[in-house]
Structures are given as structure tokens and as C-alpha cells.
């Protein structure tokens, strides 16, 4: 019974944390209407989706509401940068 309670609590908390705030990828046109607040970088991703997820997570941690990926490089593993906006 305790396990079920903990599982339900974990699911509820994770749903709230993901739904509460998430930085979104934005287009260059959308970026013109926002304020640039910095740049984030990530490395070590195995796929482009993984790289984008890392950049989105870092943008969110920095308090950004949007991000625009500006570079992606591959040398066995992917790395890239993104400009973040509020």
C-alpha cells in the first residue's frame, strides 16, 4: 500500500513540475519580440533530440521562456549552443 501511495505522489509531482514551466523552442521571428537573456551550451548528446532536450533543460534552469538553437556540431558526440529569451 505504501508503494502505491509513493508512486501516485511521484507521478503527481513530476506532472506538476513539467507542466508548471517549460522553455519552448522559438523561431527567429518570435525571438525578435523577446529579450535575449543569455546563451546556454550542451555537449555529449548522442542524438539531435537529445541535444535539444539538454539545451531546453538548461534554458529552463536559467529561467528562460524560449530558446533558439544557434549551432550543433558532431565529433562522435553532439554539442551545441542556444540563445535564451524571456
C-alpha positions in Angstrom: 0.0 0.0 0.0 2.9 2.4 0.8 4.4 1.7 -2.6 1.2 2.7 -4.4 1.0 6.0 -2.3 4.6 6.8 -3.2 4.1 6.0 -6.8 1.0 8.2 -7.0 2.8 11.0 -5.2 5.8 10.8 -7.5 3.6 10.9 -10.7 1.7 13.9 -9.4 4.8 15.8 -8.5 6.5 15.1 -11.8 3.4 16.1 -13.7 3.3 19.4 -11.9 6.9 20.1 -12.4 6.8 19.5 -16.1 3.5 21.4 -16.6 4.4 24.4 -14.4 7.1 25.8 -16.6 9.0 24.8 -19.7 11.2 26.7 -22.1 9.9 26.4 -25.7 11.9 26.4 -28.9 11.1 29.6 -30.8 11.6 30.8 -34.4 13.8 33.8 -35.3 10.6 35.8 -36.0 9.3 35.1 -32.5 12.8 35.9 -31.0 12.5 39.5 -32.4 9.7 40.2 -29.9 11.6 38.8 -26.9 14.6 39.9 -24.8 17.8 37.9 -25.1 19.0 36.9 -21.6 22.0 34.7 -22.4 23.4 31.7 -24.1 23.5 28.0 -23.0 25.5 25.2 -24.3 25.4 21.4 -24.0 27.6 18.5 -25.1 27.8 14.7 -25.1 24.4 14.1 -26.7 24.0 11.0 -28.9 21.1 12.3 -31.0 19.8 15.7 -32.1 16.7 15.1 -30.0 19.0 14.5 -27.0 20.9 17.7 -27.7 17.7 19.7 -28.0 16.5 18.2 -24.7 19.7 19.2 -22.9 19.5 22.7 -24.3 15.9 23.1 -23.4 16.6 21.9 -19.8 19.4 24.4 -19.4 17.3 27.2 -20.8 14.5 26.3 -18.3 17.0 26.2 -15.5 18.2 29.7 -16.4 14.6 31.0 -16.2 14.1 31.4 -19.9 10.7 31.1 -21.6 12.2 30.4 -25.0 15.3 29.3 -26.8 16.7 29.3 -30.3 19.4 26.8 -31.2 22.3 28.5 -33.0 24.7 25.7 -33.5 25.1 22.0 -33.4 28.4 20.1 -34.0 29.3 16.5 -34.2 32.6 14.9 -33.3 31.5 11.4 -32.2 29.0 13.1 -29.8 26.9 16.2 -30.4 27.4 19.6 -28.8 25.6 22.8 -29.5 24.5 26.3 -28.2 21.3 28.2 -28.0 20.3 31.8 -27.3 17.8 32.0 -24.5 15.0 34.6 -24.2 12.4 35.9 -21.8 
